[in-house]
Structure formats: C-alpha cells, structure tokens
Amino acid sequence: MRNTLIALTLGLCSLPSLAATLAEQFTLMEKGAQNALDTRLFSHDGVDIKAWIDGKPVIIAVPIMNEQGKLEGESRYYFKGGQLFGVKEPAAQFAFDDKGSLTQWLDDKGQPAEFVSKMSMQQRQEWLTKRAAELSQLFVPSPAEQKAAKGVKLKGAELTQWLCSGKLMTLAKGDKVQVEPPKIKVSEQGLEGEVSLRQDQGWQDLCLKCEVQGTQVTRLTWQPLPGANKPQ
C-alpha cells in the first residue's frame, strides 16, 4: 500500500502531460513526501538538515542562518530518481534537466530572473549541483548501517549504541567514539547524552541525540560541549 501511495503522489509530477509550473511541481512533490515518505534528520555544518527519503532523498531541506546564527529562511533541493530536479530558495527557484544542466533561473514570483548571464548560469549550476551531491551523501547509509542490514549479533540498546556511534563517526569525520554509561540514556529506539569523539585534532566532548528505527539511524544531531579538546 505504501509503495502504491508513493507512486500515485510522486509519479504525478513527472508526467510529461502535466504542464505545471516549477512551483506547482515543487508543491506536488512536497505533498507526496509529507504523505508517504520516511524522514531523516542529521547535523551538518552546525545546522539540522532534514530529508524525505524514498530509497534516495526526494527533498532535502537546509536552514539558512545569518552570521548571528539566526534562521533567515530555507533552501530545498528536489530530486527525481536521485537526479537533481530543482532548488527553491527564499528569493529564487532553479530547474534542472535530466542531464544535470540548469535550464531555468526564476525569481520569487516564478518569473525569469533579470540580468542573468550565461556565465552566472554556469557558476550557479556548478555550485548547486556540487551542494546537492554533498547533501545527498549525508543520507547514504553508514558502514555500520550497511552491516546491520545484512545481519549482526548485536540487539536492542547495544545495536543502537553501535549504529549511533558509526553514524556519528561518518558524519563528523571521527574514527572512535567513547561512551560512559552514566552519561547516556540508551534504548532500542535511541541514545541521548554525552559522548566523546576522536577526530584529527583530538577528542571532542559532544552532546548527542540519536534516534533509530530498525537498522537505520533516522536522526543524529550533536553540539560540542564547553571546554577544549582533550589530547590524543
């Protein structure tokens, strides 16, 4: 039933006969995603990035923060079959063809943006496609998740801790996680508390929140705790 619903809601926006505007296609994809898709939430560059997943990301939402760390809006990246289809920013919309070329640069009202040169189109295309690829990589299963999907002996809270540690090492670029049982709460559904991550510059104490469904980490957010890094 779920797969049928996905096909009905997301397939509509890719029908050639539907001469919808870019904004209308974005809306169709968002409605389909909200109704039928799983979600993931991960930290990256200090912000929490959310994706709606159908095997691969369909929509990735990225908060836009100013220099003071205040939210100013959101960028949304839309994908069809893993290929970047469009990007919506607070003041602009962008459309891509199935070859990855930027074909439309629209303003916030859906009209062609003024004073856009061929060079600026090329530069924006390169930046957006690179950014989309970086964001998509966040939602690729970690080595720990891939192993767990094939079967491991760990179960319950032990599996959760192993999955959360593996995902943290992948996203935060570390090679070891230390956990002191009194400092965390862990169950089959998730882990929350203080952990230490070993990175190139040494050990970093983090406040971690991780949620797990089966063998997948569905949420992983963290913040550095006050204090200098520990020596290696």
Residue pairs with C-beta under 8 A, 6 or more apart in sequence:
2 36
5 35
5 36
6 32
6 36
6 37
6 54
9 28
9 31
9 32
9 33
9 35
9 36
10 29
10 32
10 33
10 36
10 54
10 58
12 18
12 28
12 32
13 20
13 25
13 28
13 29
13 32
13 80
14 80
18 25
20 28
21 110
22 86
22 93
22 95
22 104
22 106
22 110
23 88
23 93
23 110
25 78
25 85
25 86
26 76
26 78
26 86
26 88
26 93
29 58
29 59
29 78
30 59
32 58
33 52
33 58
33 59
34 52
36 54
37 52
37 53
37 54
37 58
38 52
38 53
38 54
38 218
39 50
39 51
39 52
39 53
39 218
40 50
40 51
40 53
40 139
40 217
40 218
40 219
41 48
41 49
41 50
41 51
41 218
41 219
41 220
41 221
42 48
42 49
42 138
42 139
42 167
42 171
42 219
42 220
42 221
43 49
43 171
43 220
43 221
43 222
44 135
44 138
44 171
46 65
47 62
47 63
47 65
48 63
48 221
49 60
49 61
49 62
49 63
49 135
49 138
50 60
50 61
51 57
51 58
51 59
51 60
51 61
51 135
51 138
51 139
52 58
52 59
53 139
56 79
56 81
56 82
56 136
56 139
57 77
57 79
57 82
57 135
57 136
57 139
58 78
58 79
58 80
59 76
59 77
59 78
59 79
60 76
60 77
60 79
60 132
60 135
60 136
60 139
61 74
61 75
61 76
62 74
62 75
62 76
62 77
62 135
63 71
63 73
63 74
64 71
64 72
64 73
64 74
64 75
64 89
64 90
65 71
65 72
66 72
72 90
73 89
73 90
74 90
75 87
75 88
75 89
75 90
76 87
76 88
77 84
77 86
77 87
77 128
77 131
77 132
77 135
78 84
78 85
78 86
78 87
78 88
79 85
79 132
79 136
82 136
83 96
83 98
83 100
84 96
84 100
84 128
84 129
84 132
85 95
85 96
86 93
86 94
86 95
86 96
87 93
87 94
87 128
87 132
88 94
90 108
91 107
91 108
92 105
92 106
92 107
92 108
92 113
93 104
93 105
93 106
93 107
93 108
93 110
94 102
94 104
94 105
94 106
94 124
94 128
95 102
95 103
95 104
95 106
96 102
96 103
96 125
96 128
96 129
97 103
100 125
100 129
101 125
102 121
102 122
102 124
102 125
102 128
104 112
105 112
105 113
105 116
105 121
105 124
106 112
106 113
107 113
107 114
138 171
141 149
141 216
142 163
142 166
142 167
142 169
142 170
142 171
142 217
143 166
143 170
144 162
144 163
144 165
144 166
144 167
144 170
145 163
145 166
145 167
145 215
145 216
145 217
148 154
148 159
148 162
148 163
148 215
149 215
152 159
152 162
154 162
156 187
156 188
157 186
157 187
157 188
159 188
159 212
159 215
160 186
160 187
160 188
160 189
160 190
160 191
160 210
160 212
161 179
161 184
161 186
161 191
163 210
163 212
163 215
163 216
163 217
164 190
164 191
164 208
164 210
164 212
164 217
164 220
165 177
165 179
165 195
167 210
167 217
167 220
168 174
168 177
168 195
168 197
168 206
168 208
168 210
168 220
168 222
169 175
169 176
169 177
169 197
171 220
172 197
172 199
172 206
172 222
173 199
173 200
174 197
174 198
174 199
174 204
175 198
175 199
176 197
176 198
177 195
177 196
177 197
177 198
178 195
178 196
178 198
178 203
179 195
179 196
180 194
183 193
183 194
183 195
184 191
184 192
184 193
184 194
184 195
184 208
185 191
185 192
185 193
186 192
186 193
188 212
189 211
189 212
189 213
190 209
190 210
190 211
190 212
190 219
191 208
191 209
191 210
191 212
192 208
192 209
192 210
193 207
193 208
194 205
194 206
194 207
194 208
194 225
195 205
195 206
195 208
196 203
196 204
196 205
196 206
196 230
197 203
197 204
197 206
198 204
198 232
201 229
202 229
202 230
202 231
202 232
203 229
203 230
203 231
203 232
204 224
204 229
204 230
205 224
205 225
205 227
205 230
206 222
206 223
206 224
206 225
207 222
207 223
207 224
207 225
208 220
208 221
208 222
209 219
209 220
209 221
209 222
210 217
210 219
210 220
211 217
211 218
211 219
211 220
212 218
